[in-house]
Amino acid sequence: MMNQEDLFKKIIAHSKEYGFVFPSSEIYDGLSAVYDYGQNGVALKLNIREYWWKAMTMLHSNIVGIDSAIFMHPTIWKASGHVGAFNDPLIDNKDSKKRYRADVLVEDYILKIEDKVKKEVAKAEKRFGESFDKEQFIATNGRVVEYNKTIREIQIRLAQVQNDNDLPAFKALIEELQIACPVSGTRNWTDVRQFNLMFDTKLGSLSDDANKIYLRPETAQGIFVNYSNVAKTSRLRIPFGIAQIGKAFRNEIVARQFIFRMREFEQMEMQFFIKPGQEDTWFEYWKATRIAWHKNLGIDASKYRFHDHEKLAHYATAATDIEFEFPFGFKEVEGIHSRSDFDLKQHQEFSGKKLQYFDNEENASYIPYVVETSIGLDRMFLLILSAAYEEETIENEGKSDIRVVLKIPAPLAPVKAAIMPLVKKDGLPEKAKEILRSLAFDFNCQYDEKDSIGKRYRRQDAIGTPYCITVDHDTLTTNTVTIRDRDTMLQERISIDTLAEVIDKKVSMKTLLKNIDANK
Ligand code: GAP
């Protein structure tokens, strides 16, 4: 099995080589933690967006979408608490001059202990073979129990210093754990300081502080400040939701792990407005609904888990993350937050405008509570690539060979089918282009006539194309083509008349969405 670090490096290199993700401004040596999406990346991103948007707004009759501006009135960020509290704790190593997020240093320390647990489990698994009971081993093995106890103790301490915003205690924790700088190897640390993550800029020509505005660090506030507009114009009654997809910006201190943590990224967020007192029910509902959306993609379910927050964001009363096992460990892809009436109440106070809802059944007005679901589009993209990347050893004419294939869920694949004439003559290219034309209205297809069929198959495997269609001499007389399946590599001869139907069966977004409903 491939080492996870190597796997991650390969995914990054593959993303660039096959037009998924490029470093931004690359010919100027790049811009840290900013990335561009290439020809295949943009198609994959569009498909993920469509899957989320349709699942939210079309499968829920009480959820509508909006698209609010990135620039907003600066007071919004005071009301939301971001000016005062949207901070990360940072610490510098005086020898290497490298800057770190203090919480990430501690989390990395925990990861190292988790690795030790994994190693113990793997060793025991090997020793006991089929009779191995993993759960029992984890619960009873002395060393593993001790490691897990230490992890738990550190997690509690970390949550405590964060919740208390106790920066000296934060530094003391780092010193007590004897965490050293990965670059200099020393423990010569500065104090821990808070760093606000919002980017600011100036509106208009006057560059005084009065014109300071922010690039939004979350799309959610665009939804809150439009709550009244949507409530009045949509005639929706509570409970109802507002969804939005758009860019967000954070001046992340530690930019790493490729597109996992970016300074400019995209969020897909939904605020669900409810009656106060019903937040626990709706929190559970959205947890179940969102994990079902993920699992519907057919990705290995053991790679997902929930992680309840110990440290709550300044707006949250309860929060859980949906975590995925990336090559660098289990990490957050999506957050589900119970935000009470925090945001609307704050905006009512700061704007002076009433943001209440009149409940006919109760014959009373109240500020709605909110349960939010928030997923990073770029993180979802990385999740798909991480789950899809495979290297397979295959036998080819007596020789073994490595096939790199992206097993992207077919409805999300950037290209659905590649049409290939077997040779570049005898009317085969013309016939292949005719087929391409007929399929192009429904599916994103590619035409490829260069190199051997084997090489062309590999190029399509590398970008995750579910089907390759070969046009040969028999096509001209029998009106049939061969269609090759990306995952099984099996080929079948079928009539051109049934092509669209066969492709659609596998790649249809509608079928994928219907499946969510069927499994409810
Ligand atoms: N409105 C709530 C909110 O913004 P968050 O947990 O800060 O909550 C939600 O962010 C999601 O946005 C995360 O689960 C993650 O997928 C994505 N995200 C956050 N920061 C990111 C970054 N720097 N780069 C890429 N994605 C990010």
Boltz pocket constraint, residues with backbone or C-beta under 6 A from the ligand:
constraints:
  - pocket:
      binder: B
      contacts: [[A, 217], [A, 218], [A, 219], [A, 220], [A, 250], [A, 252], [A, 259], [A, 260], [A, 261], [A, 262], [A, 263], [A, 265], [A, 266], [A, 267], [A, 269], [A, 332], [A, 333], [A, 334], [A, 335], [A, 372], [A, 374], [A, 375], [A, 376], [A, 377], [A, 378], [A, 379]]
      max_distance: 6.0
